[in-house]
Amino acid sequence: MIGIVIVSHSAKLAAGVLELAQQMTQVEVPIAIAAGIDDPKNPLGTDVMQVKAAIESVYNDSGVLVLMDLGSAILSAEMALEFLPEEHQSKVRLCAAPLVEGVIAAAVQAATGADIEQVMAEAKSALIAKASQLSVTIEKQDNSWAGEFLGRGTKEICLSVENMLGIHARPAAKLVATANQFQSQITLQNLTKNSNIINAKSINQVVTLGVLQRHKIAITATGSDAEEALAALQQLVVSQFGETDTQRNERASEHKSPLPPYTIAPVPPQEEGTKLQGLPAAAGIAIGSIVLYQAVLPDVVDQQADNPQAEWQQL
């Protein structure tokens, strides 16, 4: 499995990207960080030798993919590459992908056992999903292969996605990981939105479909293990990608901070010039103007009506 290195000016940014990538993969992908500099007053920056050490820590014969944020991070990565042994330099790639999306896409693809060229291609196309959601035109992915396979011994299943959040990032990563376990060519289409047919082995393409709860999807497979592939993917979708309501609630409760105990005291009548007392509605702080509504009844003067019928007509 290839290694991945995150080069960033900010240690906090790099740590956050690493956390996101680890959440998306079902197997452990070797990822190292080279971020920030050892200067408490000015911690932002990159260090060449730190980048070199990070590359060496995840290096293996499958190669290392290095992703950088901007400016001097690229320069530091290029210089670090020169300090490596010549036999290692040829197996290290500096990738021009966006840092956050690129690392996530690379980690998901690396977890499938893909080679470094496949992982780098997936990372470089990481903006496809965001561009699709924002209706921004970028270089289109080549889906011409889909027509070559469909109709030639292709098997297909149609399913309804029932988990609450649809195929968002984590379910998409699970689907891609499952699809990559098989040799067959596997495609995916959102039937509800009549989407394009995409490669189910690409995380970037899967997330462009915008599959929501109760959307209908079509999964096709062509190859010697097509039936096994479809059976595994069907089981994944039917199981709601492991995101049942009970499990989701348990995860939410683990991160939910308990509310501080409080009691509701009766509010005494307010007198002019006294502090306003209110009832707590939610934990937290509210900032804004306070308006105290006080009903003012009109003065009613008792009068004797000489003509009751005329009074009723006036009403």
Secondary structure, DSSP 8 states (H G I E B T S, - for coil): --EEEEEES-HHHHHHHHHHHHHH-SS---EEEEE--S-TTS-----HHHHHHHHHHH--TT-EEEEE-STHHHHHHHHHHHHS-HHHHTTEEEE-S-HHHHHHHHHHHHHTT--HHHHHHHHHTTTHHHHHHTT--------HHHHHHTTSS-EEEEEE--STT-S-HHHHHHHHHHHTTSSSEEEEEETTTT---EETT-HHHHGGG---TT-EEEEEEESTTHHHHHHHHHHHHHTGGG--HHHHHHHHHHH----------------TTS-------SSS---S-----------------S-HHHHHHH-
